[in-house]
Structures are given as C-alpha cells and as structure tokens.
Amino acid sequence: MTAHSTAETSDPEPGPGLDLDKLLAARLHAARARPYLATALFALHVVVSRQVPTMAVDRYWRCYVSPAFVDGMPLEELAAVWVHEVSHLLRDHHGRSDRYARQHGLTGPGERLRMNIAADCEINDDAYGDGLVRPESAVRPASLGLPDGKLMEEYLSRFRLGAHTDGLSWLDCGSGADGLGREWELGPDGAHGLSKEERDAVRFRVAQGINGRPGSAPQKWKRWAEEAFHPPQPWRELLGAAVRSAASGPGAGEDYTYGRPARRSAGLPGVVLPSLRRRPPRVCVVIDTSGSVSDAELGSALLEVAAISRAVGGRRDLVTVVPCDASAGFVHSLCRGEGIPLLGGGGTDLRAGFAKALRTTPRPDAVVILTDGQTPWPEARPACRTVVGLFPRGRSRHDENNPDYVPDTPPAWARVVEIGSVGAGC
C-alpha cells in the first residue's frame, strides 16, 4: 500500500471501522483537561490508517489513527494520547531530530526510534495527572534509568538501544516525533496538511494562551511559550559559534599546574616542572543597560546569556554578567538568568564594563558585549578575546538630540554579530 492510498477521513465522518465518536470525545476531554492546548488539538486532522500501530502525527499536523487502537483504549487514556501526540508537534521534535541527526551523523530507523523514545521521555515526565490518566504503555525516563526534566537532546546523549529498550520496538509516533517519513503518511503534497504559516500560527496562539493564564500550565510549558516568541535564528547560531571560537582559541582556558608534573621533569632530576592543562573556559557577559536599550532588548539579552552558557558546555558557574551603562555594576554569577538585576538607564560607556570584566577573579577567557553600539570603545585590545552582539538600530535611534551623530563602530579586534540579522561581520 502506498502512502497516498491510505484511507483518510475528515473529522465529522467516521472512517472504516473507526469509532469516531469515542475518538473525538477523547479529544474534547483532552481540551478540557489542558485548555491551553485546545487550539493545537483541534488543528489536527484525523487520518484513519491500519498501518499505524497506535496514534501518530506527521509534521504537517495530520493525526493517523488505528481503529483497533481506539477500540481497545479507555477514553480517559485516549485523551492523554491526544495530548502526547500534539506535544510532539508543538515542541518541534521532528525539526529538532533532523538537526540532531545532521550534527551527529546519525542515520537509519534505529536512530530515529531512539529519537522517538527520547522525545517521549521529554513529554511524559510531567504530562499526566490533573485530569489526564497516564497510559500503561507511556515511556517515562525512570523506566530507562534516566532523570526527569531533561530535553530530548539530553536524553539522547544518555542512552543507547539495548536490552532495556527491546520492549519499545513497537513505538511509532510518526515523523512528527522523529522527522523520518513513513510509507503510510500523506507527505507534503497530501490533503489536509497545514502550511508552515498555519503551523506557526497554531504555535503562536497556544503560546499566547499559556502566557495569558499564568499558573495554569506546568513550568516546562511556560518555558516553551516564552521561547516560542523568540524562535532560533541564524544569528543565534552565529553568536554561539563566535563565543565557542573565542573561548576555545589558543591560550584560552589554559593554565599551568603542579598537580600533574610535565614529562620533561623526568630529564631534570630534582626539578619539578608544571604541565599545561586545559580547563573549561570562563566567559564574562557585559550587558548594555543604558537608556537607549529597550526593556525588550534587555529581556532578549538575558536569553542570550542562557544561550552563551550552553555554548560553553552548560557550565553556568563559568559565566558571569556585568550590567553597565556609564558605569559598571556588580559582577553576577550566572545561577538563574531571570534573577540578574539589569539596573541602569543613564548614558553609555562600556569601557567601564570592559575594565570590570577584566578585573574579575578568576579572569575570563572571553568577554561578550551585548549592546546597541552607542558607546566609546577601548583604544587598546583587551587581553582576552571579545565578541560583540549588536542590537539592531536605525539611524533615527542613534541620538534624538543630534541627528547627525553616528556612533563609533566596534573595533576590528572584536568579532561582531548583528542580533536579529542573518549575517555577521568580523
């Protein structure tokens, strides 16, 4: 049977052998239990297929349903499956799986099954309760000896297929969970799929619903809703790459230690020489808090600080933050980005921020400046590598009192990434 010969149905019409009343009653139950997901639940188009083991979704927001599965599943558990499947799509598990596979050179159905399992672990650790019954077959992190609260990518780095996953070979949530197309899926040219714009609109409306009702959604969904308004952009990848390059260059993160003597000591009796050891790089982020930087940009800066910590291996204890307008504030260790007070509002002179960063103990291996560029710059190159993230500015934003004013461009020794653009300068 080809993908395009799979029987399909519109929501109001039962398919061959499908108890559509039960299926749609379960969806209504799911929407009542998780009202912030209702827009997404009702955006799914039902496709009847006897080839799918249970229920599955593709990246075009079609939901493939096995009639036998619907018959054998209690309505309350069926409602939980609706929530599970739509969670794959909202969390972009298909796109994330594709990116992970490219980055790590993973191919084949076995690796995609592993991605499906990891995606299920991300969803199922807190999906149930409060009106939703956990299906007996739901894959949870604990069943694989893994902790709760991690992302799909983190779970993928922690387990491989083996004896502990043999019982999960049946698992198939469709290409919407792992990015790999199935023969029973209708594909990009099939009927009733959502366009990219329609899919983005559904995500936006769900995120609006979550943000508009604080306290009604789990913390993980709240974080998702916040990030949905700040989708990954090419410049974020450029900023992360620039930080990694600056923090891992020659001399960065290197120091001498007597903990392991140098091999040359063997040729010098009575003399102990230190060896050169590599340690995790330290990064100091200077955030422009002057009056020309908007509150929205300060919020974006905190998101970038979190992204910078991931760029250097997720070691938040190695990232410090310095708010700075005309003078530098206190140095804050990155424990939680939301708790860093970004005080300021006056003029701008980030030279004070540079000086404060370089006086930090221990000294950073790289300094990252997040600014609109309206600042004087140090005349001499700092003793560590520098990355500048520039907030976008039109000419009218440069100086309201002097329309002819043009700020100095960042110095040539800094790597510059224009935040919000698709390119970067050096």
N, C-alpha and C positions, 0 to 999 in steps of 0.2 A: 504494500500500500504506500503510495506517495504521500508527501505532506499535504498536497492540495486535495487529496481525496478523503481526508479525514472529515467525518460528519461534524457539522457545527450547528449551533443554534443561537438565535437571539434570546435575550433574557426572558421575554414574555412567553416563548414557545418551548415546550418540553422536547428534548431530543430523544432518540430511540432508547427506550429503557431507562431514561433518567428521571428520577423523582425531583423534578424542578421545584415543586412547592417546598420540599424539605430543604433543598439547597439554598433557595432564596430566603426562607425563614431563618436559616442559619446565618446568612449574611446580615439580615436585619438584627439578629441577636448580637452579632459582632459589632455592628454600628452602634447599638445601644450601650454595649459594654465599653467600647472605645470610640466615643463620639468624635474625637479629633481625627480619626482615620476614616470617617464616613465618606468624605469626598473621594478618597482613593478607592475604597471598597466598591462604591457604585460606579467608578470609572472602568472597572474590569469588565471585559466582555467574555461571556461563557462560551466555551467550545467543547462539545462532547467528543471524547476520544477513548476508545477501549485499549489504546496502546499505552496510555499514561498509567503508571501504577496507582497513583492516588489523585492528588491535585497538583498542578504545576502551572507556572507562568512563563511567558516569553517576554523579551524586552519591550515588546510593543503593547503590553498591558492586555494580553489575552490570557484568560484563565482556562486551562484544559482540565477537564473533569472526567474521572472514570465513574460510570453509573454504578458499578459494583461497589466501589469505594463509598459512594454516597449512601447506598443501601445499608452497608454494614457499619457505618459510623454514627454514633449517637449525635443528635442535633447539637448538643452543647459542645462536644468536641469538634464537630464540623465547623462551628463558629470560630473556634480557636485556629483551625487550619486556614480559614479565610484571612484572619489577621496575620498569620505566619507568612502566607504567600505574598500578600500585598506589602509586607515589611521588606521582603527581598527587593522589590521594585523601588520602594521609597528610598532605601539605603544604597541603591545603585550597586548591588552586588555583582551584576553582570559586567558593568564597566570596570569596577574595581578588580574583579577576577581577571579580566582581559589585561589590565595594566600589570597586575602581579605576575601573570604568566609571561608577559613580554620581558619584564625586568629580571626574572629569574630563569628564563629559558625553559619553562615548563610546557610540555605538550602531552596530548593523549587523554582519553576518557578517565584514566585512573587519577590523574592530577586534578581533573575537573570534579571528580567525585570528592576528592579531598577538599576542594574549594567549597563544594556544596555543604559538606559536613561542617567546615569552619564557619560558613555563613549561618548555618542553623544554630551553631553554638552562640554566635553573636546575638541572635534573635531570642533564643529560647531561655536564656538565663533569667530574664525578667518579664517574659511576655504574658505569663498566665497569672491566674488569681484575679480578684476584683471583678468577678462576673464571667471569667473565661476558665474553662476546665482544661487542664493540660492533657493532651492526648497521650496514651500509653506509649506510643512509638516515637514521641518527641525526643530528639537528640539534645542532650544537655552537656555542658562542659564537664560536669562531675562524672558522667559516665565514661569519659575518656581520661579521667585523672587530671583535668585542667581546671584552672580557677575561673570564677565568674567575672563578668565585667570587662572582658577584653574585646578587641575588634577582630574581624575576620582575618586580617593580615597577621595579627599577633598569634592567633591560634594556629595559622598555617605554619608558622616558624617553630611550633612546639610539638607537632605530632606528624607521624607518617602512617600510611596504610599498613595494617598488620593484623595480628590475631584479634586485637581489641576493636577493630573496625570491620571484621568479617561479616558481622550481622547487619551491616549497613549497606550492603551491595545493592539492595532494592531501592535505596534512596534516590529520588529523581524529582527535584523541584523545577526542572526545565531550565532553559537558557537564561531566564530571568534571575536565576540564582548563581550560575557559574559561567555564563557567557557562551557556552557551547551549544550550537543549534541542534535540534532533534529532527528526525525524519517526520515526526507527527506534528511538527509546528508549521504554521502557515507562512512564516517568513515575512520579510519586509514588504512583499507585494500582495500578501493575502488580505482578505477583507477584515474590517472592523479593528484594525490596529490603530493606535494613537500616534500622531505625528510627534516629532521632537518638541514642537511648540506646545502641543496639548499635554505631553508628559510633564514638561516643565511647569505648565500652568497648574496641574494637579498637585505637584510637589509644593508649589508656592502657596496654594490655598490651604494645604494641610499644615504647612509651617505657620501660616497666619493664624490658623485655628489654635495651634498649640501655644503660640506666643500670646494670643489674645485671652487665654484662660490659664494664667499661671497657677500651678498647684494641681491641675487635673491630669497631667501626664507624667510618666516616670522621667527621672533625670536624664536617661540616655536619649529619650525622645526630645527633651528640651534642648540638649546639646545639638542633636540633629537639626532641629528647627533653626537654631542660631546659625549653624553652618550653611543651611540651605540658602540664606540670604547672602552668603559670601562663598559662592562656589569656587572650586580650584581654578586658577587662571594660569596661563603660561608664565606670567611674571612671578608668580609664587614659586614655580619650579626654578626659575632663573635665580630668584633670591636665595632659595635653599642651596642651589648649586654653588652660588658665589660664596655663601657662608662656609660650606663644606670645603671649598677650594682654599679659602683664606685660612681656615682653622687647621688644615692638614698639609700646608705647604712646608718646604724645608725650614727647619728650625722651630716651627710651631709645635707646642706640646712636647718639646724635648728638654731633658734636664739630666744632669749627672747625679749618680747615686753610688754610694759605697755598699748598698745592700747586695749587689752582685758585682764583685770586682771585675775590672776589664781583663781580657785574656792576656794582654801584654804584661800583666803583673807577673806571670809565670817566668818571664825572662828577666825580671828585676828582683832578685832575692831581697827580702826585707822591705820592699816598697809595694804599697797597695794603691793601685790606680782606680779611680771610679769609672764605671761604664756609663755610656749614654743610653738612657731609657726613654721610651715613648710613653707619654701619659695622655689621657683624654684632654682635648683642647678646651680652654676656657674662653668664653665669649662675653663681652660686655656690650649691652644694647643701650644706646643713648637716644631717648625719645624727645623730640622737639615738642614742648608744651607751651610755646608762645601763643600770643593772641591770634596769630594768623593761621593756626592749625585748628580745625573744627573738632567738635566733640565726636562726630562720626569717624574722623580720621584718627583720633586718639583711641577709639574703640577698635578700629582696624589695626592700629599699632600693637595692641595687646594680642590680637590674633596672630600677628606676625611674630611676636615674641614666642608664642607657643610653637609656631612652625619652626622658628630658629632652634628651639630646644630639640625638636625632632631631627633637625638637620645635623646635629652633632651627637646623635645617638640616644636622644631622650634623657640625657643626664641633666635634669633641671638644676641640680646643685652646682653645675659648672657654668650656669648662665646668670649674670647679674644685670640689673636695669638701673639706669640713671635718668630721671626726669630732668629736663634742662630748658630754661628759656634764656634770660640774660645771665642767669647764674645756675649752677648745678645743684640739684637736691641731694638727698641721701642716696646711697647705693643700696638697692634692694636685691636680696637673693630671690631667685625665681622659685617660689614654692607653689603659689597659685597666681596665675596672671591676673585673675579678677580682683585680687587683693592689693595690687600695687597702686598707690595713690599717685595720679598724674597731676601734680599741682603746678601751677604756673599762670600764664595768661599775659605776661608782660612782653618785652622785646625779645630779640633773639641774638644769642652769641654762643654758638655751640663749641667755641674754643674752650669755654669753661667745662663743658661736658667731656671733651677730649681729655683735658687735664685731670678731671676727677676720675675718669675711666682708667687712665694710665697710672694713677696713684693707688688704684685698688690692689689689695693684697689678698691672694696672690695675683700677680699681674696677668691681664688677659692676653691670649694669643691672637685674638682678632677683636676689632671694635666694629659694631654695626650701628649706623646712624639712620634713624627714621625721621625725616624732615621734609618741609616744603621747599627747602633750599634758600630761604630768605635769611641768610646768616653769613657772617665772615668765617673764613676757614683758616686753620693753622697754616702758617707760612712754611714750616718745615714738616717733612714727612714724619708721622709718628713712628715709634719703634716697633709697631705691630701692624699687621695687615688691616685694611679698612674697607668696609662695604657700606655704600650709601643707598638707602631706599628712599626715592623721591616721590612724595605725594604729587599728583598732577596739579598744575596751576596754569590758568590763562593769564594773559598779560594784565588784565584788569585786576587780578588778585595780588599783584606784586606789591603795590603800595598805593593805598587810596589817596594819600596826601601828595604824592609825586608820581604822576602818570608816566613820566619818563624814566623812572627808576627801574633798573634791571639788576637783579641780584647776581652776585658772583657765581659762576658755575663751579661745581665741585672740582677739586684739584685732580690733576692727571694721575696721581698715585692712588686714587680711590677707585674701586670697582663700583660702577653706578648701575642700579636697576630702577627703572621708572615704574613705580607701583601703579597698577591699573592698565599698563600698556602691554603689547605683545613682544616688545623688543627691549634690548638693554644696550647701554653703551659701556665702554671700558675707560 
